């Protein structure tokens, strides 16, 4: 353990570790929201009330984007590289997604 009880990871500063931990946490929360949609649908909500599953997913994806923005701001990630990879992914998944490009669906 390093100073303040923070694990020492080679070539990562405590600030970088903190930003990566934030991104990981937010991505996990987004994955959980997706799981609820897959089980119960977009319009479902907790029996005690609260946001719909769609609203929860929008919030969690917004939180992921905020973590990514912080990493870009601090120089951990390159926005140009993120855009490049996004464009490549949009092209490559066309071969594998069965319901997005081959018929008129929502």
VENWO-V60742 format. One record per pair of residues at least 4 apart in sequence whose C-alpha atoms are under 7 Angstrom apart, sorted by sequence separation. I is the first residue (numbers start at 1). J is the second residue. If there is no record, write none. Layout:
# VENWO-V60742
I;J / I;J
This chain:
# VENWO-V60742
1;5 / 2;6 / 12;16 / 13;17 / 14;18 / 15;19 / 16;20 / 17;21 / 18;22 / 19;23 / 20;24 / 21;25 / 22;26 / 23;27 / 24;28 / 25;29 / 26;30 / 27;31 / 28;32 / 29;33 / 30;34 / 31;35 / 32;36 / 33;37 / 34;38 / 35;39 / 36;40 / 37;41 / 40;44 / 45;49 / 46;50 / 51;55 / 52;56 / 53;57 / 54;58 / 55;59 / 56;60 / 57;61 / 58;62 / 59;63 / 60;64 / 61;65 / 62;66 / 63;67 / 64;68 / 65;69 / 66;70 / 67;71 / 68;72 / 69;73 / 70;74 / 71;75 / 72;76 / 78;82 / 79;83 / 80;84 / 81;85 / 82;86 / 83;87 / 84;88 / 85;89 / 86;90 / 87;91 / 88;92 / 89;93 / 90;94 / 93;97 / 98;102 / 99;103 / 1;6 / 2;7 / 12;17 / 37;42 / 45;50 / 51;56 / 71;76 / 72;77 / 1;7 / 2;8 / 45;51 / 71;77 / 72;78 / 1;8 / 45;52 / 72;79 / 94;101 / 44;52 / 45;53 / 43;52 / 44;53 / 42;52 / 43;53 / 42;53 / 43;54 / 42;54 / 37;53 / 36;53 / 33;53 / 33;56 / 34;57 / 33;57 / 30;57 / 30;60 / 29;60 / 30;61 / 26;60 / 26;63 / 27;64 / 26;64 / 23;64 / 23;67 / 22;67 / 23;68 / 19;71
